[in-house]
Each structure stands twice: as C-alpha cells, then as structure tokens.
Amino acid sequence: MWSACSRHDTQTLQQILQHEPDAAFARSSDGRGPLFWAYEYAHTEAIDILEKLGVDPLAEDADGNTPRQLGIDNAEINAHRQFPQATTYQPTYDYDDYDDYEDEL
C-alpha cells in the first residue's frame, strides 16, 4: 500500500483493495496507514478512493497527526480539495456606543 501511494500507482492500489478491502484501514507501527501516505505523497486519486471507502481523514497516528495535517500545506492537494479555511476573529462593534465614547472625548 505504501508503495502504491508513494508512487501514485492508482491501478495497483485499486487491485490491492479489490482483493483485500480491509487493507484501506491497515495501520503500521507508527499508526499511519494508506490515507496518511496518500496525503503525504499528494496522491489525490488515492485520497478520494480511500475516503470514499470510509477511511477517517481525522484519525491520529502515534504522534497525534492526522492524514489531512500531512497534506494541508501541499499546494497540489489544496488545488484538488477544498479544506475549510481558518477563520479569524472578527470583532463586532456597537457603533452607537463608539459615538457616545467619541462625544466624551
């Protein structure tokens, strides 16, 4: 699985999954599995296949990293997928109170 993901070999990945569907959910000793490797190597077809099979993109490895964290800064993945954008705090002002404050000055 690692080899198929790292080499962008979609055909081999599909053949493996056809004969051994549970391989999609396999994990190595570091807690990573096929979806981690697909994100790590920006294999977008594998990401789509594995996520459609139900592999959790928010599952954590032994270090607490998720597959999506491995690919979130990858431009190729970001062009292919839509990640939620980080939001920033937007304060709301009561402009009536501001006018009152300004009058006091």
Phi, psi and omega in degrees: 000316180302315182299317180295319180290317184288334181262004182059040182263083183296322181299314179295318178302313180295322178296316178300313183292331178293320182272334185219074185303328180292346178299336178299332185257005181294151178227141175274181183296337178271005177087000180267156179216194185306320181291324175300313183292323178298317177292316182301321182259012176055040177270086189296326177295318179295321178302312180299314181299310184293320179292325176294332177282350177101012176290131187282116179287354180249009176292146184257146173273188183298337180263003179087009178273149176253162176304316181298326178296328180290335184247357188298330180265004182274119184298323181296317179292317181296328177290330182274325186240157176255107174271145175300134179284143176295140179257149177247155181291127176244103182294148175252137182247143171266100186295335176295319178295323180296319178298319178298318181296317181297324179295329181288335181288000000 
